[in-house]
Amino acid sequence: MSALDTTSPRVLEGLPFESYVDMPETSATSLKDILVSPLLYHYRQSAPRPDTDTLRQGRLCHAAVYEPDTLPLRYSVWPSHGADGKKQNRVGQKWEAFVTANTGRTVVTEEQYRTAVRLRDAVHRHPVAGKLLAEIGRAELSITWMHERTGIRIKSRFDWLCSALTDLKTARDVSRQAFEGACIRYGYALQFALYHDGAVKIGAGPL
């Protein structure tokens, strides 16, 4: 692929999530924004969503399931209680000093970390998901590709690509009715369809 070639797909191994977010290509998240309104789409291009506990929990769960060896390098756990046994809130000088001392890592709470570990164990015990994770595959794989019908350059980030394309979603309620509603509300079908098209573009074949 030449420096001027903007049509060929690109596979970006080991790209940090923050670098992926900063890439200029259009993502499934952006496309879901524009389904709400063009105004929201343009607003989000200049004002990205702030980081929240929910987003941090999701990233932590993904790392625990797909890249457990990276957890100590990417995350630091804020103790729920101090040496005196008192509960520690995420405010004040001690909290600020902890965050500063762990610059470059995402700080999470003990409960967030325990939740991620429990989720990791449950996923690996699952009869279908466990077999897929036992395969040789690529975690958090970023790609860019051209959507032929629209001419838009797309970016996608696969959770786990092996003999199948897999995507991990966390949810407050995993009952069938509630999760089906979440799939519609958050546009999971649109997102996964786009991922599938991107996987085919990089030669992953029919999945």
Secondary structure, DSSP 8 states (H G I E B T S, - for coil): --TT--SS-EEETT--HHHHHHS-SB-HHHHHHHHH-HHHHHHHHHS-----HHHHHHHHHHHHHH-GGGHHHHEEEE-SB-TTS-B--S-HHHHHHHHHHTTTSEEEEHHHHHHHHHHHHHHHHSTTHHHHHHS--EEEEEEEEEETTTTEEEEEEEEEESSSEE-----S--SHHHHHHHHHHTTHHHHHHHHHHHHHHTT----
